[in-house]
Amino acid sequence: MADLSQLSLKDFPLDAHAKDLVSPDFRFYELTHSDTAKRNQIDNSFPGRAELEAAIHLCRQVLQPIRERFQIPFTPNSLFRSLSLERQLKNKPEAWSSNSQHTLGQACDLSLHGVPTLDLAIWINDHLEFDQLICECYDPDKGPTTGWVHVSLKPCGLTNRKEVLSYLMDRKKKSYVYVDGLRDRIA
């Protein structure tokens, strides 16, 4: 295990050891960890430098500040997803191609034990740089920690959109819909 948290993105080794630190509180394996990939024997390793650098950038600029603010250990869910894993998760055929920022190492989903989901999303919105922020599947009727937060960050030098959405159940349509802003209900 090595502390590689001070290395520049360009100097970070593509073949780092699983337990090497990429930031003060996150390890290399956490960038590609997936129970679904493991269970289905899907290779979820980085295909190249661009995805690796994007994932480390997201970890250092978003995940590490969240960890420092809330002081709660967590492993991001679905940070990098290989195209094969993305197909498995979305039940898509081999020829299908994804435009998800997860496949680029630019997005992750997260929740923190004991932290209300909407509060986490609001804190990220107020304190961090991001490309897209979505409070997903949050349902206050089922409890304050339901759902998760999706957050993405473009690589260094690219402009972030600062898009803020909620993905909520529309009880009339009986399906989830995207709405602008961070909200706990459709209307």
C-alpha contacts under 8 A as a table, 3 or more apart, distances in Angstrom:
res1	aa1	res2	aa2	distance
1	M	17	H	6.75
1	M	18	A	7.96
1	M	19	K	5.40
1	M	20	D	4.86
1	M	21	L	7.60
2	A	17	H	7.95
2	A	19	K	7.53
2	A	20	D	4.80
2	A	21	L	6.36
3	D	6	Q	7.55
3	D	20	D	5.83
3	D	21	L	4.81
3	D	22	V	7.13
4	L	7	L	5.45
4	L	12	F	7.33
4	L	20	D	6.43
4	L	21	L	5.35
4	L	22	V	5.48
4	L	23	S	7.37
5	S	21	L	5.54
5	S	22	V	4.35
5	S	23	S	4.28
5	S	24	P	6.20
6	Q	22	V	7.88
6	Q	23	S	7.49
7	L	11	D	6.02
7	L	12	F	5.95
8	S	11	D	5.24
8	S	12	F	6.28
9	L	12	F	5.32
9	L	53	E	5.44
9	L	56	I	7.19
9	L	57	H	7.41
10	K	53	E	7.27
12	F	16	A	7.75
12	F	53	E	7.90
13	P	16	A	5.35
14	L	46	F	7.81
14	L	48	G	7.53
14	L	49	R	6.72
14	L	52	L	7.02
16	A	20	D	6.53
16	A	28	F	7.02
17	H	20	D	5.33
17	H	28	F	6.97
17	H	29	Y	7.94
18	A	27	R	6.80
18	A	28	F	5.13
18	A	29	Y	4.59
19	K	27	R	5.30
19	K	28	F	5.92
19	K	29	Y	6.43
20	D	27	R	5.41
20	D	28	F	5.57
21	L	24	P	6.53
21	L	25	D	7.15
21	L	26	F	5.77
21	L	27	R	4.35
21	L	28	F	6.05
22	V	25	D	7.91
22	V	26	F	5.89
22	V	27	R	5.51
22	V	28	F	5.81
22	V	56	I	6.59
22	V	59	C	7.79
22	V	60	R	7.69
23	S	26	F	5.34
23	S	27	R	7.16
23	S	59	C	7.19
23	S	60	R	5.88
23	S	64	Q	6.90
24	P	64	Q	7.44
25	D	64	Q	6.75
25	D	67	R	7.62
26	F	30	E	6.76
26	F	59	C	7.60
26	F	64	Q	7.53
26	F	75	T	7.90
27	R	30	E	5.59
27	R	31	L	7.50
28	F	31	L	5.77
28	F	32	T	7.69
29	Y	32	T	5.63
29	Y	33	H	5.85
30	E	33	H	5.06
30	E	75	T	6.20
30	E	76	P	6.85
31	L	55	A	6.53
31	L	56	I	7.67
31	L	59	C	7.92
31	L	76	P	7.52
31	L	79	L	5.64
31	L	80	F	6.03
32	T	44	N	6.12
32	T	45	S	6.34
32	T	46	F	7.67
32	T	78	S	7.33
32	T	79	L	6.36
32	T	80	F	5.22
32	T	81	R	6.93
33	H	44	N	7.74
33	H	77	N	7.55
33	H	78	S	7.10
33	H	79	L	7.74
33	H	80	F	7.97
34	S	37	A	5.18
34	S	38	K	6.26
34	S	44	N	7.68
34	S	77	N	7.31
34	S	78	S	6.41
35	D	38	K	5.05
35	D	39	R	5.95
36	T	39	R	5.09
36	T	40	N	6.03
36	T	85	L	7.65
36	T	89	L	7.91
37	A	40	N	5.21
37	A	41	Q	5.64
37	A	42	I	4.61
37	A	43	D	6.78
37	A	44	N	6.51
37	A	85	L	6.12
38	K	41	Q	5.03
38	K	42	I	6.33
39	R	42	I	7.88
42	I	84	S	6.84
42	I	85	L	6.41
43	D	82	S	7.34
43	D	84	S	7.70
43	D	85	L	7.83
44	N	80	F	7.66
44	N	81	R	6.24
44	N	82	S	5.12
44	N	84	S	7.89
44	N	85	L	6.86
45	S	82	S	7.01
46	F	49	R	7.57
46	F	51	E	6.16
46	F	52	L	6.01
46	F	80	F	7.69
46	F	82	S	7.31
47	P	51	E	7.08
47	P	82	S	7.89
48	G	51	E	5.91
48	G	52	L	6.55
49	R	52	L	5.01
49	R	53	E	5.91
50	A	53	E	5.30
50	A	54	A	6.10
50	A	104	L	7.55
51	E	54	A	5.13
51	E	55	A	6.12
51	E	80	F	7.76
51	E	103	T	7.73
51	E	104	L	5.07
51	E	105	G	4.78
51	E	106	Q	7.53
52	L	55	A	5.24
52	L	56	I	6.27
52	L	105	G	6.62
53	E	56	I	5.21
53	E	57	H	6.02
53	E	105	G	7.86
53	E	155	P	7.61
54	A	57	H	5.06
54	A	58	L	6.16
54	A	104	L	7.14
54	A	105	G	5.24
54	A	106	Q	5.45
54	A	154	K	7.19
54	A	155	P	5.29
55	A	58	L	5.10
55	A	59	C	6.11
55	A	79	L	7.24
55	A	80	F	6.86
55	A	104	L	7.94
55	A	105	G	4.46
55	A	106	Q	5.74
55	A	107	A	7.70
56	I	59	C	4.90
56	I	60	R	6.06
57	H	60	R	5.24
57	H	61	Q	5.94
57	H	153	L	8.00
57	H	155	P	6.80
57	H	156	C	7.58
58	L	61	Q	5.31
58	L	62	V	5.48
58	L	63	L	6.79
58	L	105	G	7.94
58	L	106	Q	6.38
58	L	107	A	7.33
58	L	152	S	7.31
58	L	153	L	5.89
59	C	62	V	5.60
59	C	63	L	4.75
59	C	64	Q	6.05
60	R	63	L	6.17
60	R	64	Q	5.28
60	R	65	P	7.50
61	Q	64	Q	6.44
61	Q	65	P	6.65
61	Q	128	L	7.79
61	Q	129	E	7.73
62	V	65	P	5.65
62	V	66	I	6.36
62	V	128	L	6.69
62	V	129	E	7.57
62	V	130	F	7.81
63	L	66	I	5.13
63	L	67	R	6.20
63	L	76	P	7.98
64	Q	67	R	5.04
64	Q	68	E	6.18
65	P	68	E	5.00
65	P	69	R	6.05
66	I	69	R	5.16
66	I	70	F	6.09
66	I	71	Q	7.96
66	I	124	I	7.79
67	R	70	F	5.48
67	R	71	Q	5.30
67	R	72	I	6.09
67	R	73	P	6.72
67	R	74	F	7.71
68	E	71	Q	5.38
72	I	112	L	6.93
72	I	113	H	7.45
73	P	112	L	7.96
74	F	111	S	7.85
74	F	112	L	6.47
75	T	110	L	7.71
76	P	79	L	6.22
76	P	108	C	6.37
76	P	109	D	6.14
76	P	110	L	5.15
76	P	111	S	7.79
77	N	108	C	6.26
77	N	109	D	5.08
77	N	110	L	5.58
78	S	81	R	6.34
78	S	102	H	7.11
78	S	107	A	7.95
78	S	108	C	5.42
78	S	109	D	5.88
79	L	102	H	5.89
79	L	105	G	6.31
79	L	106	Q	7.48
79	L	107	A	5.63
79	L	108	C	3.99
79	L	109	D	6.66
80	F	102	H	5.06
80	F	103	T	5.74
80	F	104	L	6.83
80	F	105	G	4.55
80	F	106	Q	7.42
80	F	107	A	7.17
80	F	108	C	7.25
81	R	84	S	7.93
81	R	85	L	5.81
81	R	86	E	5.97
81	R	102	H	5.43
81	R	103	T	4.82
81	R	104	L	7.78
81	R	105	G	7.28
82	S	85	L	5.14
82	S	86	E	6.16
82	S	103	T	5.53
83	L	86	E	4.96
83	L	87	R	6.14
83	L	97	S	7.24
83	L	98	S	6.99
83	L	103	T	6.21
84	S	87	R	5.15
84	S	88	Q	6.30
84	S	94	E	7.89
85	L	88	Q	5.00
85	L	89	L	6.15
86	E	89	L	5.12
86	E	90	K	6.09
86	E	98	S	7.30
86	E	103	T	7.40
87	R	90	K	5.21
87	R	91	N	5.57
87	R	92	K	4.81
87	R	93	P	6.72
87	R	94	E	7.19
87	R	96	W	7.27
87	R	98	S	7.94
88	Q	91	N	5.00
88	Q	92	K	6.58
89	L	92	K	7.95
92	K	96	W	6.19
93	P	96	W	5.51
98	S	103	T	7.43
99	N	103	T	7.50
100	S	103	T	5.69
100	S	104	L	7.30
101	Q	104	L	5.09
101	Q	105	G	6.44
101	Q	106	Q	5.11
101	Q	107	A	5.36
101	Q	152	S	7.08
102	H	105	G	5.14
102	H	106	Q	5.67
102	H	107	A	4.75
102	H	108	C	6.47
103	T	106	Q	7.55
104	L	107	A	7.74
106	Q	152	S	5.36
106	Q	153	L	5.45
106	Q	154	K	6.04
106	Q	155	P	7.31
107	A	150	H	7.03
107	A	151	V	5.61
107	A	152	S	3.97
107	A	153	L	6.47
108	C	150	H	5.74
108	C	151	V	5.71
108	C	152	S	6.44
109	D	148	W	6.42
109	D	149	V	5.48
109	D	150	H	4.36
109	D	151	V	6.47
110	L	148	W	5.60
110	L	149	V	5.33
110	L	150	H	6.54
111	S	115	V	7.63
111	S	117	T	6.68
111	S	120	L	7.98
111	S	145	T	7.77
111	S	147	G	7.71
111	S	148	W	5.14
111	S	149	V	6.34
112	L	115	V	5.43
112	L	116	P	7.94
112	L	117	T	7.79
113	H	145	T	7.72
114	G	145	T	6.83
115	V	119	D	7.09
115	V	120	L	6.68
115	V	144	P	7.84
115	V	145	T	6.42
116	P	119	D	5.24
116	P	120	L	6.34
116	P	144	P	4.76
116	P	145	T	4.60
116	P	146	T	7.83
117	T	120	L	5.19
117	T	121	A	6.37
117	T	135	C	7.25
117	T	138	Y	6.95
117	T	144	P	6.33
117	T	145	T	5.03
117	T	146	T	6.58
117	T	147	G	6.72
117	T	148	W	6.05
117	T	149	V	6.77
118	L	121	A	5.09
118	L	122	I	6.15
118	L	135	C	6.58
118	L	138	Y	7.43
118	L	144	P	7.62
118	L	182	L	7.24
118	L	183	R	7.53
118	L	184	D	7.38
119	D	122	I	5.06
119	D	123	W	6.15
120	L	123	W	5.16
120	L	124	I	6.29
120	L	149	V	7.54
121	A	124	I	5.19
121	A	125	N	6.17
121	A	133	L	7.29
121	A	134	I	7.51
121	A	135	C	6.24
121	A	149	V	6.18
121	A	182	L	7.41
122	I	125	N	5.01
122	I	126	D	6.15
122	I	182	L	7.16
123	W	126	D	5.12
123	W	127	H	5.99
123	W	128	L	7.96
124	I	127	H	5.31
124	I	128	L	5.25
124	I	129	E	7.96
125	N	128	L	6.18
125	N	129	E	7.77
125	N	130	F	7.94
125	N	133	L	7.37
125	N	164	V	7.88
129	E	153	L	7.36
129	E	160	N	7.78
129	E	162	K	7.63
130	F	133	L	6.92
130	F	151	V	6.78
130	F	152	S	5.75
130	F	153	L	4.70
130	F	154	K	7.44
130	F	160	N	6.16
130	F	161	R	7.59
130	F	162	K	5.83
131	D	151	V	7.39
131	D	152	S	5.25
131	D	153	L	4.73
131	D	154	K	6.12
131	D	159	T	7.88
131	D	160	N	4.23
131	D	161	R	4.86
131	D	162	K	4.81
131	D	163	E	6.24
132	Q	150	H	7.67
132	Q	151	V	5.62
132	Q	152	S	5.14
132	Q	153	L	7.05
132	Q	160	N	7.74
132	Q	161	R	6.68
132	Q	162	K	5.61
132	Q	163	E	4.66
132	Q	164	V	6.03
132	Q	165	L	7.92
133	L	149	V	7.16
133	L	150	H	5.71
133	L	151	V	4.58
133	L	152	S	6.64
133	L	162	K	7.38
133	L	163	E	6.17
133	L	164	V	4.91
133	L	165	L	6.28
134	I	149	V	5.78
134	I	150	H	5.02
134	I	151	V	6.49
134	I	164	V	5.95
134	I	165	L	4.70
134	I	166	S	5.14
134	I	167	Y	6.78
134	I	182	L	7.52
135	C	138	Y	6.57
135	C	147	G	7.45
135	C	148	W	6.19
135	C	149	V	4.73
135	C	150	H	6.43
135	C	165	L	6.56
135	C	166	S	4.67
135	C	167	Y	6.14
135	C	182	L	6.52
135	C	183	R	7.91
136	E	147	G	5.54
136	E	148	W	5.39
136	E	149	V	5.86
136	E	150	H	6.91
136	E	166	S	5.88
136	E	167	Y	4.64
136	E	168	L	6.60
137	C	146	T	7.03
137	C	147	G	4.48
137	C	148	W	6.77
137	C	167	Y	5.75
137	C	168	L	5.40
137	C	169	M	7.04
137	C	176	Y	7.73
138	Y	144	P	7.86
138	Y	145	T	7.57
138	Y	146	T	5.12
138	Y	147	G	4.36
138	Y	148	W	6.87
138	Y	167	Y	7.58
138	Y	168	L	6.48
138	Y	184	D	6.75
139	D	142	K	5.53
139	D	143	G	6.66
139	D	144	P	7.40
139	D	146	T	5.96
139	D	147	G	7.13
139	D	168	L	7.51
139	D	169	M	7.87
139	D	184	D	6.71
139	D	185	R	7.88
140	P	143	G	4.97
140	P	144	P	5.38
140	P	146	T	7.27
140	P	184	D	6.57
142	K	146	T	6.68
143	G	146	T	5.81
145	T	148	W	7.82
153	L	160	N	6.79
154	K	158	L	5.97
154	K	159	T	6.97
154	K	160	N	6.00
155	P	158	L	5.91
164	V	180	D	6.31
164	V	181	G	5.13
164	V	182	L	6.67
165	L	178	Y	6.45
165	L	179	V	5.61
165	L	180	D	4.59
165	L	181	G	4.67
165	L	182	L	5.82
166	S	178	Y	5.65
166	S	179	V	5.33
166	S	180	D	6.35
166	S	181	G	6.12
166	S	182	L	5.36
166	S	183	R	6.14
166	S	184	D	7.95
167	Y	176	Y	6.25
167	Y	177	V	5.44
167	Y	178	Y	4.46
167	Y	179	V	6.42
168	L	176	Y	5.17
168	L	177	V	5.58
168	L	178	Y	6.52
168	L	179	V	7.56
168	L	184	D	7.57
168	L	185	R	6.79
168	L	186	I	6.68
169	M	174	K	6.72
169	M	175	S	5.56
169	M	176	Y	4.23
169	M	177	V	6.36
169	M	185	R	7.95
169	M	186	I	7.53
170	D	173	K	5.43
170	D	174	K	5.58
170	D	175	S	5.55
170	D	176	Y	5.70
170	D	177	V	6.42
170	D	186	I	6.44
171	R	174	K	4.78
171	R	175	S	7.01
179	V	186	I	7.19
183	R	186	I	7.35
